[in-house]
Amino acid sequence: MNLFVEYSLVGLASGGMYALVALGFVLVFKGTGVFNFAQGELMMVGAYVFLAVTQMAGLHWSLGLAAAVAAGFALGALVERVVLRPLAGQPTLSIVMATVGLGLILKGAAGLAFGPDQRALPELLPRKPIFIGDMLLPGGIFWTFVVSLAIVLACLAWFRYTRGGVAMRAAASSPGNAYAVGINVPAISAATWGLAASTGALAGVLLAALNNLTPHLGDLALSVLAVLIVGGLDSLAGVIVGGLVIGWLQAMTGAYLGGSWREVMPYAVVLLVLLVRPHGLFGRKEIERI
C-alpha cells in the first residue's frame, strides 16, 4: 500500500507539470480557436532566454525568470500579429501548417544560436526529498507541481473574475458582439497569444531545470495531447483534471505493467473518452443549427 500511495503521489505531481505545459495550448484554443503546434517551441525559447540571462549574462535567476516571461509574451503577441492575423478567414489547415512551420523555424534558430548540446539550468526549486511517513517524494517534482498548480489556478481565476479575462472569453465566443460592445478584438487576440507564450516560457524553464535544455525541449509539449483530449481543449479546469489523471495513469502503468505500457495506457483512455465524450470531460459541446 505504501508503494501504491508513493507511486500515486509521484504520478499526480508529474500531472501538475503536464497541466502547466497544456495550459498554453488551451489558452490559445480558448481565446482564438487555433491549435498552436508551435507552443512547445515557444516554451523552449523562454528556457533559452532564461539560460542567456542567468549563465551568459551572469544575472540573478529572478531576473532570468522575468526576462523569460516578458520575452515569451512579446514573442507570442508578435506571432499573432505577423503570422496568424494575415491568415484570418483562411482554411484551418493553412493556420495549422503556419504554426507547424513556425515551430520548425524556432527550433532551427535555437540550434544555430546555442548549438545542439545539452545545457544545465540553475537549480530553481529545492530537490531535497520529502518524506511522508515511510514514503519518499522527489523534492524537485513536488515543488514543480506546487508552482505549476498555482499558475494554472491563477490563470483560471483571471479568466473568470477579471475584466481582461471576460473580454478574452467574449472575443473568443463572438467577435462581432465583442466589437459591438467596444472590445478591441485584435488586441485581445494578441494578448491571448502573449499570455499563452509566457506561461509556456515558465513551463519551459521548470522543465529544463528538472532535466536539461536542448533545442528539442519543445517536442515534450506534444506529449500532453492526451491531457488536452481528456480534459477538453477549451477548459482550464479540464487541464488540471486531465493532467492529474494522465500523470497518475502513467505512474501506475509504469510501476505495475512496465515501462512499455507507460505511454500506451493514457491513449487507451483517450480513445475511450473520445468515444464517450468527443469534446473531453470538461470541454464545451458545440451545437450548430442546421
Order of alpha helices (4+ residues) and beta strands (2+ residues): alpha-alpha-alpha-alpha-beta-beta-alpha-alpha-alpha-alpha-alpha-alpha-alpha
